[in-house]
Amino acid sequence: MGNLLYVLYRSTWYIRTYSIILCFILRNSNEHHIVELRGVMVNIKLKWNKEVYESVSIDEEQGVQGFKEVVYQLTLVPKDRQKLMAKGGWAGILKDDVDLRALALKDGQQVMLMGTAEVVSAPKESVQFVEDMTVEEQALKGAIVPAGLLNLGNTCYLNSTLQCLRYIPELREALRSSSSSSSSHMSSRDSLAAILLDTFDQMDRSGASIGPYQFVRQLRTSYPHPFSETNQHGFLQQDAEEFYNTVTREVEAEVGGSAAFNRLLGLELEEQLTCEETDLEQPVVRREAVNKLVCNIQGGGGSQVQIDHMQDAVKLGLEGTVDKHSAVLGREAMWRRRQRISSLPRYLCFQFMRFFWKPTPESRDHVGVKCKILRAVSYQDVSSQS
């Protein structure tokens, strides 16, 4: 083909179809050839080694790359390895810049492919269907609802805390490493930390709720006050915060001390105390290591402080007033307390403050009582990660 001379547009109004006709002139020739380029589907016969693929549909509009993509889907021979030859179709090996529409391929055209296919590696793990798994295997793979913990009599405070700690993989890894160390007393299967790890493992393997009998028994043996307190109805309900503090102390002792623990659950607060009654008193600055942040849920009926967002509740817990001796005044004085977070752990625990201390100066029996904060909280039916 020679130089492009002009493009003519021909239309047939009766059937409202349009086609493009290109007119070319051959070099060193006075002959004119008119070639109509049409995008059509052609069914070819593809031969590759001993394989023969009948009626392979090729869309000429997609070009050579589209042709090679179809071949790849059939044979897994990558495009850059494909050598396509067709006697009577084109000369030699098909080049990527060839316009398939100009080749005038016909249905049944035989095309030969040369090239090696990609090697498909076998899966590293054999496919296992849920129906063929045991309950323990389904639980370990996460194919069923995770196991819960049975209430053994006012142990909801314990169950909820263990369920949260269960999903800290680094904590379990640290406990497991500690159990294999000869210097750790976790080598004794009666230690609370060792039983905690066993309880997590049992939950992983179970398809139903389990009873943490051994853990509860060891907890009440190691810490009879307050976890063994009873009345005529049985064991008393205990505070989740107090239980969380007990467990984290055990964990801290097992995972290598405060440095290792702080990376997981500990944080450091910088506290500044400023005397409200005199400017002559120098501010007191100190650092405190804690294992949680207090989230105050004040804001019930009649409350002067309305808390509707978690960040406001945390900020409220970081500020307040305390009574402290003033060396300048020589007596107890009111100090303003202001805390700020100086370091954060990988997992941050929040304690929702549900109780407050109410002084009762007119009472003959006690100086104050512990009162529950009553606050209506509405939740969305559906929550999203956004």
Phi, psi and omega per residue, in radians:
M1 nan 2.645 -3.078
G2 -1.932 -2.487 -3.063
N3 -1.412 2.508 3.115
L4 -1.268 2.212 -3.117
L5 -1.662 -0.976 -3.105
Y6 -2.817 2.915 3.119
V7 -2.093 2.247 3.113
L8 -1.918 2.430 3.063
Y9 -1.863 2.114 -3.134
R10 -2.013 2.298 -3.125
S11 -2.193 2.518 3.038
T12 -1.997 1.846 -3.003
W13 -1.216 -0.443 -3.063
Y14 -1.185 -0.712 -3.111
I15 -1.860 0.036 3.056
R16 0.932 0.811 3.037
T17 -2.068 2.666 -3.085
Y18 -2.268 2.515 3.054
S19 -2.445 2.786 -3.126
I20 -1.924 2.291 3.105
I21 -2.009 2.196 3.093
L22 -1.847 2.340 3.136
C23 -1.902 2.192 -3.126
F24 -2.092 2.734 3.028
I25 -2.112 2.334 3.119
L26 -1.407 2.430 3.090
R27 -1.144 2.552 3.140
N28 0.962 0.541 3.126
S29 -2.618 2.537 3.100
N30 -1.628 0.025 -3.114
E31 -1.373 2.465 3.069
H32 -1.898 2.323 3.115
H33 -2.095 2.239 3.095
I34 -1.864 2.118 -3.113
V35 -2.062 2.174 3.099
E36 -1.660 2.074 -3.127
L37 -1.569 2.044 -3.102
R38 -2.161 2.379 3.062
G39 -1.507 1.866 -3.112
V40 -2.309 2.870 3.042
M41 -1.628 2.309 3.138
V42 -2.118 2.333 3.101
N43 -1.709 1.975 -3.105
I44 -1.875 2.982 3.073
K45 -1.988 2.025 -3.053
L46 -1.809 2.211 3.115
K47 -2.025 2.210 -3.140
W48 -2.445 1.999 -3.041
N49 0.918 -2.106 3.121
K50 -1.644 -0.022 -3.105
E51 -1.580 2.466 3.060
V52 -2.263 2.184 3.141
Y53 -1.919 2.007 -3.116
E54 -1.499 2.561 3.004
S55 0.898 1.028 3.041
V56 -1.535 2.041 -3.062
S57 -1.413 2.226 3.131
I58 -2.102 2.236 3.075
D59 -1.642 1.965 -3.092
E60 -1.091 -0.479 -3.130
E61 -1.163 -0.443 -3.107
Q62 -1.369 -0.168 3.094
G63 1.304 -3.008 -3.091
V64 -1.145 -0.649 -3.139
Q65 -1.121 -0.686 3.067
G66 -1.129 -0.687 3.083
F67 -1.033 -0.840 -3.101
K68 -1.173 -0.540 3.098
E69 -1.136 -0.703 3.086
V70 -1.095 -0.745 3.132
V71 -1.110 -0.691 3.138
Y72 -1.119 -0.729 -3.139
Q73 -1.093 -0.529 -3.136
L74 -1.453 -0.691 -2.951
T75 -2.002 -0.253 -3.047
L76 1.122 0.365 3.012
V77 -1.503 2.044 -3.114
P78 -1.008 2.673 -3.086
K79 -1.011 -0.693 -3.081
D80 -1.273 -0.203 3.107
R81 -1.742 -0.135 -3.039
Q82 -1.347 2.246 2.997
K83 -2.099 1.879 -3.054
L84 -1.839 2.225 3.134
M85 -2.275 2.512 -3.133
A86 -2.570 1.965 3.110
K87 -1.194 2.148 -3.097
G88 1.489 -0.102 3.122
G89 -1.734 -0.865 3.070
W90 -2.729 2.888 -3.078
A91 -1.561 2.246 3.070
G92 1.210 -2.561 -3.129
I93 -1.506 2.378 -3.105
L94 -1.133 2.229 -3.136
K95 -1.660 2.691 -3.048
D96 -1.181 -0.427 -3.069
D97 -1.618 0.131 3.140
V98 -1.318 2.414 3.067
D99 -1.550 1.951 -3.090
L100 -1.087 -0.490 -3.105
R101 -1.164 -0.477 -3.105
A102 -1.472 -0.137 -3.104
L103 -1.451 -0.312 3.137
A104 0.971 0.872 3.113
L105 -1.185 2.560 -3.138
K106 -1.985 2.715 3.083
D107 -1.015 2.417 -3.138
G108 1.556 -0.013 3.116
Q109 -1.004 2.246 3.141
Q110 -1.553 2.222 -3.140
V111 -2.116 2.325 3.118
M112 -1.838 2.332 3.141
L113 -1.943 2.334 3.016
M114 -2.143 2.360 -3.116
G115 2.640 2.702 -3.125
T116 -1.752 2.458 -3.117
A117 -1.407 2.825 3.050
E118 -1.165 2.552 3.098
V119 -1.499 2.070 3.132
V120 -1.543 1.987 -3.119
S121 -1.351 2.548 3.114
A122 -1.216 2.571 3.123
P123 -1.051 2.482 -3.122
K124 -1.141 -0.584 3.106
E125 -2.071 2.390 3.114
S126 -1.189 2.541 -3.135
V127 -1.240 2.235 3.140
Q128 -2.202 2.200 -3.106
F129 -1.489 2.609 -3.096
V130 -1.013 -0.657 -3.107
E131 -1.093 -0.418 -3.106
D132 -1.650 -0.041 -3.103
M133 -1.546 2.643 2.959
T134 -1.351 2.927 3.120
V135 -1.059 -0.685 3.123
E136 -1.119 -0.729 3.122
E137 -1.153 -0.698 3.103
Q138 -1.106 -0.708 3.138
A139 -1.137 -0.756 -3.128
L140 -1.162 -0.560 3.125
K141 -1.470 -0.122 -3.116
G142 1.308 0.446 -3.111
A143 -1.490 -0.171 3.114
I144 -2.252 2.938 -3.135
V145 -1.104 2.295 -3.116
P146 -0.983 2.566 -3.120
A147 -1.223 2.594 3.078
G148 -1.864 -2.934 -3.136
L149 -2.134 2.383 3.112
L150 -1.324 2.530 3.067
N151 -1.415 2.088 -3.094
L152 -1.725 0.474 -3.133
G153 1.773 1.574 -3.125
N154 1.001 0.691 3.091
T155 -1.923 0.384 3.137
C156 -1.124 -0.568 3.094
Y157 -1.064 -0.666 -3.132
L158 -1.292 -0.805 -3.094
N159 -1.041 -0.804 -3.085
S160 -1.140 -0.661 -3.140
T161 -1.199 -0.753 3.132
L162 -1.135 -0.629 3.124
Q163 -1.092 -0.631 3.104
C164 -1.224 -0.795 -3.114
L165 -1.184 -0.445 -3.112
R166 -1.044 -0.581 -3.046
Y167 -1.666 0.574 2.982
I168 -1.974 1.618 -3.043
P169 -1.062 -0.615 -3.129
E170 -1.144 -0.563 3.103
L171 -1.142 -0.766 -3.141
R172 -1.181 -0.662 3.106
E173 -1.116 -0.716 3.128
A174 -1.140 -0.722 3.116
L175 -1.160 -0.661 -3.137
R176 -1.184 -0.697 3.097
S177 -1.136 -0.661 -3.137
S178 -1.186 -0.601 -3.122
S179 -1.169 -0.437 3.134
S180 -1.543 -0.087 -3.137
S181 -1.509 2.368 -3.121
S182 -1.231 -0.377 -3.112
S183 -1.486 -0.076 -3.082
S184 -1.648 2.457 3.078
H185 -1.417 0.084 3.007
M186 -1.222 -0.225 3.050
S187 -1.068 -0.400 3.000
S188 -1.421 2.132 -3.074
R189 -1.240 -0.071 3.136
D190 -1.623 -0.051 3.131
S191 -1.250 2.568 -3.081
L192 -1.097 -0.651 -3.138
A193 -1.159 -0.686 3.125
A194 -1.155 -0.724 3.130
I195 -1.201 -0.572 3.069
L196 -1.058 -0.796 3.128
L197 -1.125 -0.725 3.102
D198 -1.087 -0.668 3.132
T199 -1.115 -0.752 3.087
F200 -1.058 -0.758 -3.130
D201 -1.123 -0.681 3.097
Q202 -1.089 -0.697 3.140
M203 -1.159 -0.612 3.132
D204 -1.135 -0.586 -3.057
R205 -1.614 -0.130 -3.015
S206 -1.704 2.534 3.055
G207 -1.712 0.000 3.129
A208 -2.439 2.949 -3.132
S209 -1.116 2.515 3.136
I210 -2.023 2.770 3.070
G211 -1.722 2.086 -3.115
P212 -1.392 0.976 -3.040
Y213 -1.058 -0.842 -3.068
Q214 -1.129 -0.706 -3.130
F215 -1.152 -0.794 -3.121
V216 -1.115 -0.712 3.132
R217 -1.099 -0.765 -3.136
Q218 -1.203 -0.631 3.111
L219 -1.085 -0.792 -3.115
R220 -1.252 -0.446 3.077
T221 -1.324 -0.755 -3.095
S222 -1.333 -0.590 -3.098
Y223 -2.291 1.293 -3.107
P224 -1.081 -0.550 3.045
H225 -1.916 2.066 0.192
P226 -1.805 0.022 -2.873
F227 -1.341 -0.122 3.088
S228 -1.863 0.117 -3.125
E229 -1.171 2.403 -3.091
T230 -2.340 2.924 2.926
N231 -2.365 -2.883 -3.085
Q232 -1.155 -0.266 -3.127
H233 -1.708 -0.207 -3.117
G234 2.321 -2.743 -3.135
F235 -1.212 2.528 -3.114
L236 -1.433 2.707 2.995
Q237 -1.212 2.463 -3.134
Q238 -2.100 2.969 -3.079
D239 -1.508 2.304 -3.125
A240 -1.118 -0.601 3.140
E241 -1.136 -0.737 -3.141
E242 -1.144 -0.664 3.094
F243 -1.182 -0.711 3.115
Y244 -1.065 -0.739 3.105
N245 -1.087 -0.684 3.138
T246 -1.132 -0.817 -3.124
V247 -1.130 -0.767 -3.107
T248 -1.159 -0.543 3.053
R249 -1.138 -0.726 3.095
E250 -1.106 -0.767 -3.127
V251 -1.133 -0.746 -3.132
E252 -1.044 -0.670 3.137
A253 -1.216 -0.394 -3.060
E254 -1.637 -0.542 -2.993
V255 -1.589 0.214 3.047
G256 1.866 0.374 3.076
G257 1.653 -3.027 -3.010
S258 -1.165 -0.576 -3.094
A259 -1.108 -0.833 3.128
A260 -1.175 -0.670 -3.136
F261 -1.171 -0.732 -3.091
N262 -1.106 -0.504 3.097
R263 -1.138 -0.473 -3.116
L264 -1.660 -0.926 -2.963
L265 -2.274 -0.195 -3.069
G266 -1.605 2.601 3.043
L267 -2.414 2.827 -3.094
E268 -2.065 2.320 3.109
L269 -1.954 2.413 3.009
E270 -1.769 2.112 -3.047
E271 -1.961 2.360 3.076
Q272 -2.161 2.192 3.117
L273 -1.892 2.208 -3.132
T274 -2.173 2.222 -3.127
C275 -1.223 2.241 -3.112
E276 -1.455 -0.254 -2.984
E277 -1.808 -0.147 3.088
T278 -2.742 2.506 3.093
D279 -1.528 -0.122 -3.103
L280 -1.391 -0.317 -3.135
E281 -1.392 2.225 3.130
Q282 -1.265 2.428 3.101
P283 -1.057 2.582 3.121
V284 -1.870 2.161 3.139
V285 -2.052 2.263 3.135
R286 -2.597 2.849 3.136
R287 -1.995 2.522 -3.091
E288 -2.372 2.326 3.086
A289 -1.645 2.219 -3.131
V290 -2.313 2.944 -3.137
N291 -2.039 0.215 -3.131
K292 -2.919 2.876 2.983
L293 -1.963 2.446 -3.139
V294 -1.507 2.266 3.107
C295 -1.963 1.849 -3.068
N296 -1.409 2.228 -3.099
I297 -1.880 0.623 3.058
Q298 -1.070 2.872 3.070
G299 2.220 0.326 3.109
G300 -1.339 -2.986 -3.130
G301 -1.078 2.279 3.136
G302 1.461 -0.104 -3.133
S303 -1.335 2.443 3.119
Q304 -1.410 -0.331 3.140
V305 -1.907 2.059 3.135
Q306 -1.814 2.027 -3.126
I307 -1.947 2.039 -3.115
D308 -2.073 -0.209 -3.102
H309 -2.268 2.573 -3.032
M310 -1.087 -0.696 -3.111
Q311 -1.118 -0.585 3.090
D312 -1.214 -0.634 3.127
A313 -1.162 -0.709 3.119
V314 -1.157 -0.738 3.125
K315 -1.083 -0.671 3.108
L316 -1.111 -0.640 3.132
G317 -1.253 -0.346 -3.137
L318 -1.538 -0.064 -3.121
E319 -2.313 2.695 3.125
G320 2.901 -2.906 3.138
T321 -2.226 2.626 3.096
V322 -2.429 2.718 3.033
D323 -1.627 2.252 -3.082
K324 -2.617 2.584 -3.127
H325 -1.166 2.384 3.080
S326 -1.902 2.097 3.127
A327 -1.180 -0.553 -3.131
V328 -1.233 -0.768 -3.116
L329 -1.478 -0.353 3.140
G330 1.268 0.459 -3.121
R331 -2.786 3.098 3.044
E332 -1.204 2.429 -3.134
A333 -2.461 2.911 3.127
M334 -1.575 2.278 3.133
W335 -2.064 2.496 3.057
R336 -1.546 2.177 -3.128
R337 -1.796 2.253 3.129
R338 -2.343 2.055 -3.126
Q339 -1.972 2.569 3.052
R340 -2.408 2.594 -3.102
I341 -1.412 2.171 3.134
S342 -1.795 -0.388 3.067
S343 -2.656 2.546 -3.091
L344 -2.075 2.595 3.072
P345 -1.571 -3.137 3.087
R346 -1.240 -0.625 3.120
Y347 -2.146 2.199 -3.070
L348 -1.882 2.165 -3.124
C349 -1.722 2.382 3.084
F350 -2.007 2.329 3.050
Q351 -1.832 2.064 3.073
F352 -1.418 1.959 -3.078
M353 -1.261 1.905 -3.067
R354 -1.775 -0.186 -3.079
F355 -2.255 2.716 3.026
F356 -2.478 2.794 -3.108
W357 -1.658 2.152 -3.115
K358 -1.953 2.000 3.122
P359 -1.129 2.502 3.095
T360 -2.256 1.321 -3.075
P361 -1.146 -0.394 -3.100
E362 -1.554 -0.075 -3.114
S363 -1.499 2.489 3.094
R364 -1.552 -0.320 -3.046
D365 -1.560 -0.566 -3.072
H366 -2.680 2.847 -3.126
V367 -1.648 -0.204 -3.141
G368 -3.010 2.896 3.127
V369 -2.339 2.702 3.099
K370 -1.579 2.074 -3.057
C371 -1.998 2.530 3.103
K372 -1.501 2.416 3.071
I373 -1.413 2.120 3.139
L374 -1.750 2.038 -3.097
R375 -2.544 2.143 3.088
A376 -1.299 2.258 -3.135
V377 -2.188 2.237 3.116
S378 -1.806 2.465 -3.132
Y379 -2.121 2.551 3.054
Q380 -1.227 2.582 3.079
D381 -1.120 -0.621 -3.133
V382 -2.251 2.277 3.088
S383 -1.969 2.596 -3.128
S384 -2.195 2.809 3.125
Q385 -1.199 -0.376 -3.125
S386 -1.333 nan nan
